């Protein structure tokens, strides 16, 4: 059974940092593309960052230079290091593992990130 479990969310002041983690069981991020999405209240879910099994990374323009996506060597844990957080980063952050062939798509339950003074 595949399970993705996020952790590390919380309340942080503007300008602060947080690190999110995604613990995977049943899949490896060395085989699956790891992505972080977020969804703010009243908004659509948006793709924040992606790292492919080959190591290619992409970021949402508004987080470039502030967020860093990563995975551990074993592919069992993904991370999202977030710096210089601002109120617009407030959202529920979701971990996603995706394989394109055969098609597989797994989501975590989400972790709340709140940036507020």
Secondary structure, DSSP 8 states (H G I E B T S, - for coil): --EEEEE--EEE-TT--EEEEEEEESS-TTTSEEEEEEE-TTS--EEEEEE-TT--EEE-GGGTTTEEEEE-TTSSEEEEEE-S--GGG-EEEEEEEEEETTEEEEE---EEEEE--
